[in-house]
Amino acid sequence: MDIATPSPDHILPATTDITPRSTVLLKRASTTDVQTPLAQQPLLRNRLTGLLPVHPEQQLLTTVGIYPDGTDNIAAVILMFDYCDVLDGQHQNRETVGMASSTHEASASALGYTFQAQLALLELLRGQEDRPDGAISLELHDDVAWEEDGRPVELLQVKHHIRSVRSLGDKDDDVWRTIQSWMDTHAPGDEYGPMLTLITTQETRPGTAMAALKAPNPAPAQALDLLIAAAQESKAKETKDARAAFLALQPAQRAVFVQRMRVIDGSPSIDDLDAQVRVKLRAALPDGHADSFMRQLWAWWYEQTVEMLQKRHTSVSVTRLMQRISRIRDDYTYDRLPTLVDREDFPQEAETELADACFVHQLRWVGASRQLNKAMVDYYRAYTQTVAWLEDDLVGLDELARFEDNLADEWQREFDWMLDDLGEDATDREQEQAGKALLRKTLDQTRYRIREAYDEAFFSRGKHHELADRGRVGWHPDFEERVKNLIRAAHA
């Protein structure tokens, strides 16, 4: 696949109004397929391209979806469109994707930010027992932070490396960038300050301060001596300022500073985080529908991530997460179904594509032109959701057929009453008005549901429009002949 490397100007488009477009992608992309090349997923590839028309596809994939070996990977794409837009406006001075000068760097940065967001969800799940009243924030106090009563109690610096075989040593950039960040944001000598945790996918090098600070049994006194030695011995220009600032601290400040530090090495990589989250959720995952459940949870979490980055809310609590998990889980009981397609998932181009659909003509025949857009949205949502349910084995074809038969039977009874009331000599105007009244009455009925406790009105309305699109139901008294004329015209 021939993809040109974009210039830095194209990597992070500035925007002031972010919508979670990646959520749409997540709802349709199986978590088991995130490592599949996009070239082998044409529908997903087309949907991805359509989500961001302002970006040429080649630049998009180069920016956030290419591993060093050239595999175009959807994992880095899922969140980064929204994430990078927001970070571009907030962190122009940081070494982010916008400063990348190569495909490798752009991909690594994109994966790093995605990893940061996904790790935050795993942290929340890990903390449900130890910190039931806690909350997680992103890019507020640090990369990730634990809060209690709005106060940061632990700052997490998150470092992700792709297939790294190199261990983490005391003179490495990651170490001193982390230390600089902590010195910049909180008083190093504050003994009551938040805990400071470095989480990295690398393994710490034996005999280093990083190894000495490993949880759960850190040795801060030993780590302090080793960090001072590393700061004095290193000649790296990139870490010069951070090392100088660290050495300029008073000895008591340095001791307190290091006392608050800990290191978690060998963290699961981005490829493994979904599996780790599933382990934490094993009691909640619905039997046979784990993939669908996880898609819904990740979609919701990425929406929270974007909202936190935009400061619409500052954090997500353990309580709120567990409530969302419980709500999603409830959708997988025998009498319910999950809603997988929302109103905002309706793509703009679908309105043009559906403009000549049979069900749209049927609405026009009874003078319901003001209802066209709403009908298109209902139709799209019901159709797309039906496909998703079938793909995930959440419903069977026989169950869908029974539901459609019930809708058609109920419509037929009302249609016959309408014809009886009209009589043989009804004017065109009277027929149109009667058809509109039938349409309204039919779409308002919720007597039949595909599942007893699934009461989303859009699904029933959308399925009625599906049936009308097939010519199985209609609103105008003469709809059958008109549908036949449409078909003849199309064939001609």
Disulfide bonds with the S-S distance in Angstrom:
none
